[in-house]
Amino acid sequence: MSKKNETVTFESEDFPQAQPGTPIVDVTDLHVRFPSEDGSVHAVRGVNFSVNSGEVLGIVGESGSGKSVTSMAIMGLLDQSAQVEGSVKLHGTEVLGRSDAYMSQVRGKTVAMVFQDPLSALTPVYTIGDQIAEALKVHDSSLSDNDCHERAIELLTMVGIPNPEIRIKAFPHEFSGGMRQRAMIAMAIANKPELIIADEPTTALDVTIQAQILDVLRKAQNELGAAVIMITHDLGVVAGIADKVAVMYAGRVVESGSVDEIFYHSAMPYTIGLLGSLPRLDSRKEYQLAAVEGNPPSMLFEPTGCPFAARCPVAQPACLDGEPNLADVHSSDGSRHRVACKRADEIRDESRKYTDIYPLPAAVPPPFEGSREDREEVLRIEGMTRYFPLMKGSVFRRQVGTVHAVDGIDLDIRAGETLGLVGESGSGKTTTLMQVLDLVKPQNGKIVVMGEDTAKLKRADRKRIREDLQVVFQDPMASLDPRFPVFDIIAEPLRYGGWKKEDIPARVEELLTMVGLEPAHVNRYPRNFSGGQRQRIGIARALALEPKLLILDEPVSALDVSIQAGVINLLDELRSKMSLSYLFVAHDLSVIRHIADRVAVMYLGKIVEVGDVEAVFEHPQHPYTQALLSAIPIPDPRKEKSRDRIILEGDLPSPANPPKGCRFVTRCPLYKTLSDGEQAKCEAQHPDFQILGDDHKAACYYPRALKLF
């Protein structure tokens, strides 16, 4: 019988009530292939796992490893052209190959999904309340409009949406990113599903919002007793929420086991490499990161040997003789630990150390000696402001307000120094960068670049200074011209800088070699390179004219952790070799701790804490800095699950209507513990900086040191 003519007989008997310890979902020998112009792409190859009621399975791996395709196969959301084989059972009932009509009754009721991008997953022309009501009525037509309305308010309250009675009437575009993701979770749990699949639910969110979303997921799981499949590339997230972990590579599970086994007793070199690639929030920089060299293999052809062999630091000729099966290895906690590696038992031996697999190179020495006051100043910002008019009307436009994007900040960077600028989206970081790059007089205050005041620069001066001031953007694909080959992309600033035509090819080759790329590939286009390679091309282009100051706007946030480690190591080496200074913007404070010398924390247009990176991270004094550090996950299950979280309530206030006193007063957990007189002081005026150490100050009336890890 064809799928279109299949009679839908979905009854409650098909899916008996879950019993503690019984599998909610059981995936057996799952294969997924997609047709392409070059042949079939083997996206998923023989995946096996099961998840019990109340259990959380974390699926991790690089982009293209098959994580999301596996989840879409469970949901029955793959394209019709996909060739799917194997078995997916929910409570023992086979659902693979069933019709879309059948699966429509399963989705949302028995299994629900939280997608990575909530804006594209929500319908833009319907209110949030209408979309939750639709999800309810699809599975229970007896519900009245009033019942759906009350249930929607209850769900929005559960996931932490403020003023749910009002917000229920809002459209998706009127919600912030974090609120949209919470609304997605509310829809997912509306019908009390027994399995929740969360596909990278926190990737595009600020760290504070990420902490809120993970907290909401934990509460939803505890409330429902549901099983959860958490798909992510962030091993810190997995450490804090998962009970067991499956590591995927080249379409297969290459290691699986309890979360403690995977993190403390890994036996697969790929898993070990992923863990070593992570910069740690809780440790000082002593080594460079362990970078997993190379890229995942093309899945047009199934491997004849271990698919990781080409990137594995301990591979042997025998590793190329047949692909290893997922086999049991000794487990320290009695749980089942399986590894697809021919040397797993040897690696699992307690006598072998982590550094035996990935020898860690020593940290690159800083390109300076002595005190920072003795070094040349490459950038100074004094009292800089940047306001934007808030306009209304299409024909007769009028100003109805002012956006306080940057409101009187002071920063300085010395030669060979890296300053990390951190804060949530909307805090003013990118506006600060744009003001520096414009090389024009700011609305108020002063910007001094390479000792020259931007207010006094002429056109020729700006051209000269721009040779010493370059930028690397967040998205390398968007910042590299797709019409030009790599040679022309890197040569463009050289031509602008007046280099002789005959000297340019040698310089391009030198730059490509410097950033770890093959000079023979100069005639390739950006689309022919991986994400990490494209970012290296962007760095090579920025270094073409030998600048003194490099501005890096989230340069590693879009990369897999293994690729990210290679780019961070490269930036470290280049800074030491070329005596570069960096203004490094990031939302991941783990990266900042690894690469920065000093850090400035920005909130709603103001710098609220600044100083030496070790002083700020070891003894944060501003409540906002403490919340940011608390929100960053640590890839250590024992530490992560025993930490006390500081969960900020609500979202960043509008910069068009900032609080009159301290900018952080509306979300400050410390404020709620103060006396009435102390609270009045916080509400009256934004505090000045208090000196807390030799190179550490915070804009808080009541700074208190807090140990967070």
Secondary structure, DSSP 8 states (H G I E B T S, - for coil): --STT------GGGS----TTSEEEEEEEEEEEEEETTEEEEEEEEEEEEEETT-EEEEE--TTSSHHHHHHHHHT-S-TT-EEEEEEEETTEE-TT--HHHHHHHBTTTEEEE-S-HHHHS-TTS-HHHHHHHHHHHH-TT--HHHHHHHHHHHHHHTT-SSHHHHTT--GGGS-HHHHHHHHHHHHTTT--SEEEEESTTTTS-HHHHHHHHHHHHHHHHHHT-EEEEE-S-HHHHHHH-SEEEEEETTEEEEEEEHHHHHHS--SHHHHHHHHTS--TTS---B------S----TTS--SS-TTGGG-TT--GGGGSS----EEE--SSSS-EEE--TTHHHHHSTTS-HHHHS---B----S--S-GGGS-EEEEEEEEEEEEEEEE-SSS-EEEEEEEEEEEEEEEEETT-EEEEE--TTSSHHHHHHHHHHTS--SEEEEEETTEEGGG--HHHHHHHHTTEEEE-S-HHHHS-TTS-HHHHHHHHHHHTT--GGGHHHHHHHHHHHTT--GGGTTS-GGGS-HHHHHHHHHHHHHTT--SEEEEESTTTTS-HHHHHHHHHHHHHHHHHHT-EEEEE-S-HHHHHHH-SEEEEEETTEEEEEEEHHHHHHS--SHHHHHHHHHS--S-HHHHHH-------S----TTS--SS-TTTTT-TTGGGS-HHHHHHHHHS----EEEETTEEE--SS-------
